[in-house]
Amino acid sequence: MFDLRDAEMLREIVKAGGFRAAADTMGLSQSAVSNRIAALERRLGVQLFDRSRRQASLTLVGRRVLEEGERLIALRDQIVEGITGASAAGTLRLGVAETIVHTRLPSIVRALREAAPALRIELSVEVSQRLSAMLADDEIDLAVLLRQSVPPGAVGGPISRSELGWYASPALDLGDAPLTVATLARWPIVTFSRGTLPYREVERLFARPEIEPPILHGSASLATVLSLVADGTGIGTLPVEMVAGDVEQGRIVPVPVAAELVPSALDFTICRMKSLGAAVDAVIDRLHGHK
C-alpha cells in the first residue's frame, strides 16, 4: 500500500515545493512523479495534494501520510545505522604477510581501532599466496599481501613498500668491499620461507654453473631469520625497516653487495572482497592513500 519510495517521493515534493522541482531533483520526468503520486492516492483511497493551488500543498490527510512516511524513513535509517554499527563492533578477520607484522601492522591495527573502538581483530599470519586464497574463500575479511598475489575482484590499493637488504653478524667480519655472488655462496644463506618471492629470488641468484650453491635456510618467521643471522648461522635477507634497531645496536650489520645482488623490494597491497562497513572501508581507503 505504501512503501519507502512513496514516502521519499512525497517528502521530496513537499521539500522542493512542487512536482516539477521534485522530478528534477530525483532525476525523473514530471509525469513519472505525478503518476506515482496518483497511483498512491488510488491505493490509499485519499487525496494527498490540493491541486487547486499552483504550489504543491498537502491536504490534512496528506500531512498525516507524510508524517507516517517520515517515521518509515527514520526507521529505515535506524536499521541501516544499526547494521553498520554492528559490523564495526564485530570481529574483523585480518590476514597479513609476515613482513607486515614487523613493519606496518601496529599502525594498521591502531587506525582500525580508532575508527571502530569496539572492533575485535582476529589475526592470521600467512604467506601471500595463502592469504589470497583465504580472502577469495571468505576465510578472512581483509588482507595485506604482496601485490602479485591479490585475488581477482579484490578492492584496495598499495599500502607499503618494504626494502630488503643483506645482513650478517659482526662476528663474521666480512669487510667493507661489496661481496660478489661467489663470496656470498661461501656462507649459509638464511631467508624467507620456501615458495615466497624472496626465497625464489635467492634461489635464482645462486643457480649459476660457475659456483657451488650455498646451504639455503628458509623460515616463515622473520624473527627466526633475524635470530639465526645475529647468531652467525649465515648471511640473511631481511626487511630494512624491521632490523633498523638491531643495526643501530650493533647486533647485526648490513652486508655490502654488488648492485645486481641487491634484493628486490616487496610491494604490499591492502584489500577486501566486499564492504566491511562504512567505518572500516574508510580506514582501508585512507591507508592506501585514497581520500
C-alpha positions in Angstrom: 0.0 0.0 0.0 2.7 2.5 1.0 6.5 1.9 0.7 9.8 3.7 1.2 9.9 5.0 -2.4 6.4 6.6 -1.9 7.5 8.2 1.3 10.7 9.6 -0.2 8.9 11.0 -3.2 6.2 12.6 -1.1 8.8 14.2 1.2 10.8 15.5 -1.9 7.7 17.1 -3.5 6.9 19.0 -0.3 10.6 19.9 0.2 11.1 21.1 -3.4 7.7 22.9 -3.5 6.3 21.2 -6.5 6.2 18.1 -8.8 8.4 19.6 -11.4 11.2 20.7 -9.0 11.0 17.3 -7.2 11.3 15.5 -10.6 14.4 17.5 -11.4 16.0 16.7 -8.0 15.3 12.9 -8.3 16.3 12.7 -12.0 12.8 11.7 -13.1 10.2 13.1 -15.5 7.4 15.2 -14.1 4.9 12.7 -15.5 6.6 9.8 -13.6 6.3 11.7 -10.3 2.7 12.7 -11.0 1.7 9.2 -12.0 3.4 7.7 -8.9 1.5 10.0 -6.5 -1.8 9.5 -8.4 -1.3 5.7 -8.1 -0.6 6.1 -4.4 -3.8 8.2 -3.9 -5.8 5.5 -5.7 -4.3 2.7 -3.5 -5.0 4.7 -0.3 -8.3 6.0 -1.5 -7.5 9.6 -0.4 -6.3 12.8 -2.0 -2.8 13.8 -0.8 -2.4 17.2 -2.5 -4.8 20.1 -3.0 -4.4 20.6 -6.8 -6.4 23.8 -6.9 -3.3 25.7 -5.9 -0.2 26.4 -8.0 2.3 25.2 -5.4 2.1 21.7 -4.1 0.0 21.8 -0.9 -0.8 18.8 1.2 -4.3 18.1 2.4 -4.9 17.2 6.0 -4.7 13.5 5.3 -1.7 14.2 3.1 0.1 15.7 6.0 -0.8 12.6 8.1 0.6 10.3 5.4 3.8 12.5 5.2 4.3 12.1 9.0 3.9 8.4 8.8 6.3 8.3 5.8 8.9 10.3 7.8 8.7 7.7 10.5 9.2 4.9 7.9 12.3 6.7 6.5 13.7 7.2 10.0 13.1 3.6 10.8 15.0 2.6 7.7 17.9 4.9 8.6 18.0 3.5 12.1 18.1 -0.1 10.8 21.0 0.8 8.4 22.9 2.6 11.1 22.4 -0.4 13.4 23.7 -2.8 10.8 26.7 -0.6 10.1 27.4 -0.2 13.8 27.2 -3.9 14.3 29.7 -4.7 11.6 32.1 -2.1 13.1 31.7 -3.7 16.5 32.0 -7.3 15.3 35.1 -9.4 14.5 37.4 -8.4 11.7 39.4 -11.4 10.3 42.7 -9.7 9.3 45.3 -11.7 7.4 48.8 -10.3 6.9 52.1 -11.3 5.4 55.0 -11.9 7.9 56.9 -8.8 6.7 53.9 -6.6 7.7 53.9 -8.0 11.2 57.3 -6.4 11.7 56.6 -3.1 9.8 53.1 -1.8 9.3 50.8 -4.0 11.4 50.8 -1.7 14.6 49.7 1.4 12.6 47.1 -0.6 10.7 45.6 -2.0 13.9 45.7 1.4 15.5 43.9 3.0 12.6 41.2 0.4 12.7 40.7 0.6 16.4 40.5 4.4 16.3 37.7 4.3 13.8 35.8 1.4 15.4 36.8 1.1 19.1 34.6 -1.9 19.7 36.1 -3.9 16.8 37.6 -7.2 17.6 40.6 -8.3 15.4 41.3 -11.9 14.6 44.8 -12.1 13.1 46.2 -14.6 10.7 49.9 -14.5 9.6 50.5 -16.4 6.3 52.4 -16.2 3.1 50.8 -14.0 0.5 49.7 -16.9 -1.8 47.8 -18.5 1.1 46.3 -15.1 2.1 45.0 -14.7 -1.4 43.2 -18.0 -1.3 41.8 -17.3 2.2 40.4 -13.9 1.1 38.8 -15.4 -2.1 37.2 -18.2 0.0 35.9 -15.7 2.7 38.1 -17.2 5.4 39.4 -13.7 6.1 37.8 -10.2 5.6 40.9 -8.1 5.0 44.4 -9.0 3.7 47.7 -7.2 3.5 49.7 -9.2 1.0 52.1 -8.9 -1.9 50.8 -7.0 -4.9 51.4 -10.1 -7.2 49.1 -12.2 -5.0 45.9 -10.0 -4.9 43.0 -12.2 -6.0 40.7 -11.2 -8.9 37.8 -9.0 -7.8 39.5 -7.7 -4.7 39.1 -4.0 -3.8 42.0 -2.0 -2.4 45.4 -0.5 -3.2 49.1 -0.2 -2.3 49.9 0.3 1.3 53.6 -0.3 1.8 56.9 -0.9 0.0 59.5 -2.9 2.0 63.1 -2.6 1.0 65.2 -5.7 1.7 68.9 -6.0 2.4 71.7 -8.5 3.2 72.7 -8.7 6.9 75.2 -10.7 8.9 76.7 -11.0 12.4 79.6 -8.6 13.1 81.5 -11.7 14.1 81.7 -12.9 10.5 84.0 -9.8 9.7 83.1 -9.7 6.0 84.8 -6.4 5.4 83.7 -3.3 3.6 84.1 -4.3 0.0 80.9 -5.3 -1.9 80.6 -9.1 -2.0 80.2 -11.0 -5.2 77.8 -13.8 -5.6 80.7 -16.3 -5.3 81.7 -14.8 -2.0 78.2 -14.9 -0.7 77.9 -18.5 -1.7 80.6 -19.5 0.7 78.2 -18.9 3.6 74.9 -20.5 4.5 72.0 -18.2 3.4 69.0 -17.5 5.6 65.9 -16.0 4.1 62.1 -16.1 3.8 60.2 -19.3 3.6 60.3 -21.6 0.6 58.0 -20.5 -2.2 58.0 -16.8 -1.4 59.3 -14.2 -3.8 62.5 -13.5 -1.8 63.3 -17.2 -1.5 62.8 -17.8 -5.2 65.0 -14.8 -6.0 67.8 -16.1 -3.8 67.5 -19.5 -5.5 67.9 -17.9 -8.9 70.8 -15.8 -7.7 72.9 -18.8 -6.9 71.7 -21.0 -9.8 74.9 -20.5 -11.7 77.2 -23.2 -13.1 80.4 -21.5 -12.0 79.6 -21.6 -8.3 78.7 -24.2 -5.7 75.2 -23.4 -4.4 75.2 -22.5 -0.7 73.1 -24.1 2.0 69.8 -22.3 1.9 67.7 -22.0 5.1 64.1 -20.7 4.7 61.8 -19.7 7.6 58.2 -18.3 7.7 59.3 -16.4 10.8 61.4 -13.4 10.1 62.2 -13.2 13.8 63.8 -16.6 13.5 65.7 -15.4 10.4 67.0 -12.4 12.4 68.0 -14.6 15.3 69.9 -17.0 13.1 71.7 -14.1 11.3 72.6 -12.4 14.6 73.9 -15.8 15.9 76.3 -16.1 12.9 74.5 -19.1 11.4 74.6 -17.4 8.0 74.1 -14.3 5.9 70.4 -13.3 5.6 67.9 -11.2 3.7 65.7 -9.1 5.9 63.4 -6.0 5.7 65.4 -2.9 6.2 62.7 -1.2 8.4 62.4 -4.3 10.6 66.1 -4.5 11.6 67.0 -0.8 11.8 67.1 -1.0 15.6 69.3 -4.2 15.5 71.7 -2.5 13.2 71.9 0.6 15.4 72.6 -1.6 18.4 75.3 -3.5 16.5 73.5 -6.8 16.8 73.8 -7.3 13.0 75.5 -5.3 10.2 74.5 -4.6 6.6 76.4 -6.6 4.1 77.6 -4.6 1.1 76.9 -6.4 -2.2 77.3 -5.8 -5.9 74.4 -3.8 -7.4 72.9 -6.8 -9.2 72.7 -8.7 -5.9 70.5 -6.2 -4.0 67.2 -7.9 -3.2 64.1 -6.7 -4.9 61.7 -4.6 -2.8 58.3 -6.1 -1.7 55.2 -4.1 -2.7 52.2 -4.8 -0.4 48.5 -4.2 -1.0 45.6 -3.9 1.5 42.4 -5.4 0.0 39.0 -6.8 0.7 36.4 -8.7 -1.4 33.3 -6.9 0.0 32.3 -3.9 2.1 33.2 -4.2 5.7 31.1 -1.3 6.9 31.5 2.4 6.3 33.9 3.0 9.2 36.3 0.1 8.2 36.0 0.8 4.5 37.0 4.4 5.1 40.1 3.3 7.1 41.2 1.0 4.3 40.8 3.7 1.7 42.9 6.1 3.9 45.6 3.5 4.5 46.2 3.0 0.8 46.1 6.7 0.0 42.6 7.3 -1.3 40.5 10.1 0.1 
